[in-house]
Amino acid sequence: MVTKAVANSMLFLRIVTLAASAASVALLFTNKVRFDDGTQLRFQDFYAFRYEAVVGIIGGAYCILQLPFAIYYSVQQKRLIRNGCLPEFDFFGDKVISVLLGTGVGVGFGVSLEFKKFFDDLFDSAGVLKSDPTRKAYDRFFVRAIVASAILLAACLSMIIVSLISSINRNRSKGFFN
């Protein structure tokens, strides 16, 4: 049995993870720029951003799945399913989602920062001014992608904390492997 504060903090952190995942996915889905010649650059044009969006969706779906159990646990201070299965599911599920969110953050930051630097260097070597509309469009696109990755990082960090708490809870309860 855990204290009410621990149960409430787990619920709060799951809600933070859900909100941050949803915000990151929304920011990625709306990330597109149009150039003067009518062409567009969208997040779908990069496999890495697609992966980051899918990871955010999976993280959000996991939190939606866990939310009713977390609410019940927070209110009643006991498990909805009391056969030891739920602490095991929390333990392993939280670990997998934490790692998955971490890979999404890494991919998002890596691609965004590398392409932003690449295009900045390319424009600088060509002598393009920072006020050029094309350069501004590329800058805006990759900065939004960096912000989406930062928001996904907040989801990852809160899920890591939930994962640590579920590890402590699992060790206190009897599970399949005890």
PALO-605491 format. One line per field, with one value per residue (C-alpha): residue number from 1; x, y negated, z negated. Coordinates in steps of 0.001 Angstrom, whole numbers, plus 500000, padded with zeros to 6 digits. Layout:
N
seq	(NUM;...)
c1	(X;...)
c2	(Y;...)
c3	(Z;...)
//
This chain:
178
seq	(1;2;3;4;5;6;7;8;9;10;11;12;13;14;15;16;17;18;19;20;21;22;23;24;25;26;27;28;29;30;31;32;33;34;35;36;37;38;39;40;41;42;43;44;45;46;47;48;49;50;51;52;53;54;55;56;57;58;59;60;61;62;63;64;65;66;67;68;69;70;71;72;73;74;75;76;77;78;79;80;81;82;83;84;85;86;87;88;89;90;91;92;93;94;95;96;97;98;99;100;101;102;103;104;105;106;107;108;109;110;111;112;113;114;115;116;117;118;119;120;121;122;123;124;125;126;127;128;129;130;131;132;133;134;135;136;137;138;139;140;141;142;143;144;145;146;147;148;149;150;151;152;153;154;155;156;157;158;159;160;161;162;163;164;165;166;167;168;169;170;171;172;173;174;175;176;177;178)
c1	(500000;501288;500537;497953;500693;502501;499293;498344;501789;501627;498258;499538;502653;500592;498404;501526;502852;499550;499337;502957;502671;499505;501054;504174;502152;499916;502943;504514;501314;500931;504586;504705;506041;505253;507951;507633;507468;504472;506288;505803;508017;506025;506917;505825;508774;511134;510920;512435;509590;507057;508702;508632;504919;504128;506082;504099;500847;501865;502899;499609;497597;499411;498611;494957;494918;496516;494453;491358;493562;495596;492470;491037;494382;494590;491051;490752;494460;494127;494366;491342;492664;494114;495736;499230;498907;498522;501775;503617;501925;502753;506362;507089;504797;506260;509782;508979;507137;509943;512527;510281;509705;513445;514173;511587;513210;516652;515551;513652;516473;519130;517458;516213;519532;521571;519345;519068;522866;523231;520886;522395;525867;524572;522896;525934;528296;526005;525889;522129;521012;519261;516251;515736;512225;513458;516032;513429;511042;513642;514566;510932;510326;513277;512800;509215;510526;513031;510236;508125;511075;511517;507857;508237;511265;508976;506701;509696;510989;507614;507226;510691;509614;506415;508568;510747;507687;506157;509453;509259;505593;506338;508996;506521;503828;503846;504017;504548;508301;508549)
c2	(500000;496560;493186;490888;488453;491132;492259;488646;487878;490914;489742;486196;487390;489624;486621;484530;487257;487420;483642;483277;486148;484657;481184;482549;484500;481501;479276;481796;482286;478536;478010;477007;474073;472806;471317;468513;470973;472772;475850;477040;478575;480756;483014;486008;485345;486669;490247;489154;486710;489389;491684;488962;488391;492113;492380;489441;491106;494415;492632;490767;493930;495760;492920;492969;496721;496242;493202;495029;497351;494414;492475;495461;496071;492428;492260;495688;496283;499848;501549;502030;505458;507089;510256;508796;508362;504585;503777;505996;504296;500875;501887;503255;500898;497797;498961;499653;496360;494427;495897;495371;491718;491322;492624;490254;487322;488346;488744;485457;483421;485100;484547;481055;479749;481366;480122;476649;476437;477877;475306;472449;473402;473811;470406;468773;470229;469038;465542;465607;463010;464058;461998;464069;465605;469071;469096;467885;470637;473363;471826;471663;475279;476726;474531;475803;479356;478641;477263;480382;482535;480484;480996;484723;484624;483346;486335;488655;487242;487487;491063;491898;490626;492707;495676;495206;494978;498095;499910;499026;500062;503362;504229;503591;505790;509421;509926;512803;512971;512632)
c3	(500000;500855;499408;500922;501975;504000;505704;506484;507849;510140;511416;511918;513763;516056;516904;517568;519865;521720;522124;523225;525704;527179;527411;529091;531647;532347;532863;535232;537234;537743;538602;542253;544177;547669;549849;552405;555322;553750;552490;548928;546288;543877;540993;543100;545405;542705;541440;538145;537475;538414;535878;533245;533880;533668;530414;529015;530064;528460;525252;525134;525816;523018;520616;521676;521002;517575;516536;515171;513123;511806;510876;509004;507295;506271;504902;503263;502506;503689;507042;509262;510261;507157;508461;508841;512582;512564;510696;513190;516131;514658;514082;517540;519452;517816;518632;522285;522777;521043;523390;526410;525519;524990;528491;529946;528177;529375;532965;532949;531440;533543;536896;536079;534828;537600;540418;538889;538684;542191;543737;541721;542955;546510;546500;544872;547465;550263;548737;548097;545571;542367;543444;546605;546641;547629;544858;542359;543463;542920;539577;538457;539484;537598;534520;534227;534513;531727;529534;530226;529162;525994;525100;525752;523433;520661;521314;521211;517931;516221;517469;516110;512682;512911;513875;510789;508569;510139;509514;505833;505699;507422;504889;502074;503573;504558;508290;510682;510195;506409)
//
